[in-house]
Amino acid sequence: MKNPSFFFAKAVRGYRGLAVKGDPAAQRDLGMMYENGQGLPKNLAEACRWYKRAADKGAVEALYRLGVHMANGRGIPQDKAGAYVLLARAAGQGSEAAKKTLEKLKQKMEQDELAKAKRLMEQDTP
C-alpha cells in the first residue's frame, strides 16, 4: 500500500492544474491542502490566496474559509469588517457555518468596525 502522502501529492498536481485554469472548486481544494499541509508544506498565506481566487468566483466554502482566516488574522491581515462581508455572502448562499461564525464575529466587533462592514456590504457586488 502506498503512503497517503503519495496520494495527496498526486491530488495537489491535479488540483493545481485545474486551479490555474480558474476552476473555483479546485482553487478551494488547493487552499484546503495548503491550510492543512496535505501533499505540500502547510502555508496559510498561500491557502488564503487560493481561497480568495475561489471566493471571487462566489465559491461558498472559500468565502467562509477566507472570512474565518481574515477575522482571525491567520495567513492574511486581520480585517473584521472584510471578514464580515465574506461571511455574510457565504451565509446568504446558505452556509450554516458562516451564519454561526458571523454571529460570533458581530459580538466581537467594535461599533466602528460594524459601521465599516455595513458600508462595505452596501458596496459589495458579488
GIKA-V278229 format. One record per residue. N is the residue number from 0. RES is the residue in one small letter. PSI is psi in radians with two decimals (* if undefined). OMEGA is omega as a letter, one per 20 degrees, with the letter a starting at -180 (none if undefined). Layout:
BEGIN
n-><N N>
res-><RES RES>
psi-><PSI PSI>
omega-><OMEGA OMEGA>
END
This chain:
BEGIN
n-><0 1 2 3 4 5 6 7 8 9 10 11 12 13 14 15 16 17 18 19 20 21 22 23 24 25 26 27 28 29 30 31 32 33 34 35 36 37 38 39 40 41 42 43 44 45 46 47 48 49 50 51 52 53 54 55 56 57 58 59 60 61 62 63 64 65 66 67 68 69 70 71 72 73 74 75 76 77 78 79 80 81 82 83 84 85 86 87 88 89 90 91 92 93 94 95 96 97 98 99 100 101 102 103 104 105 106 107 108 109 110 111 112 113 114 115 116 117 118 119 120 121 122 123 124 125>
res-><m k n p s f f f a k a v r g y r g l a v k g d p a a q r d l g m m y e n g q g l p k n l a e a c r w y k r a a d k g a v e a l y r l g v h m a n g r g i p q d k a g a y v l l a r a a g q g s e a a k k t l e k l k q k m e q d e l a k a k r l m e q d t p>
psi-><2.37 2.68 2.40 -0.53 -0.44 -0.78 -0.66 -0.74 -0.72 -0.72 -0.71 -0.80 -0.77 -0.81 -0.72 -0.77 -0.79 -0.69 -0.75 -0.55 -0.06 0.19 2.01 -0.59 -0.72 -0.66 -0.78 -0.82 -0.67 -0.71 -0.75 -0.64 -0.68 -0.73 -0.70 -0.07 0.70 1.95 -0.06 2.89 2.50 2.28 1.72 -0.58 -0.75 -0.65 -0.79 -0.63 -0.74 -0.67 -0.70 -0.77 -0.76 -0.68 -0.64 -0.35 0.10 0.20 2.03 -0.87 -0.61 -0.70 -0.82 -0.92 -0.74 -0.70 -0.75 -0.80 -0.71 -0.68 -0.59 -0.08 0.67 1.87 -0.10 2.58 2.47 2.30 1.62 -0.61 -0.76 -0.70 -0.70 -0.81 -0.82 -0.80 -0.65 -0.69 -0.76 -0.74 -0.69 -0.36 0.19 0.10 1.96 -0.67 -0.71 -0.70 -0.82 -0.77 -0.67 -0.74 -0.75 -0.72 -0.76 -0.69 -0.41 -0.14 2.50 2.87 -0.71 -0.59 -0.71 -0.70 -0.74 -0.75 -0.73 -0.67 -0.78 -0.66 -0.65 -0.56 -0.28 2.24 1.69 *>
omega-><a r r r r a r r r r r a r a a r r a r r r r a r r r r a r r r r r a a a r r r a r a a r r r a r r r a r r r r r r r a a r r a a r r r r a r a a r r a r r r a r r r r a a a r r r r r r r a r r r r a a r r r a r a a a r a a r r r r r a r r r r a a r a none>
END
